[in-house]
Amino acid sequence: MFIDSILGFQQHVFLGIGLLLGWRILRSWMTTRRENRDNLRLLHQALYRIEMTHTKSGQPRETTSLTEWSRSAQRIHHT
């Protein structure tokens, strides 16, 4: 009877530790995803500014490949 109560207590302790570790891992993973999303947004803004930069003639610079790369990166990130 006493041994059963000790084993039950151990199971509760291990369950609690497992839940705490799982919660910490989940929070860490979500924070990393949020930071990656923010970094991707900043990169997209920078590439957009580069694209909007004009040459001396007033024509937009040819940066289509950068824009396409940024859009494809966003599509990949959202899938």
Helices and strands as residue ranges (DSSP letters): H 2-52, H 64-78
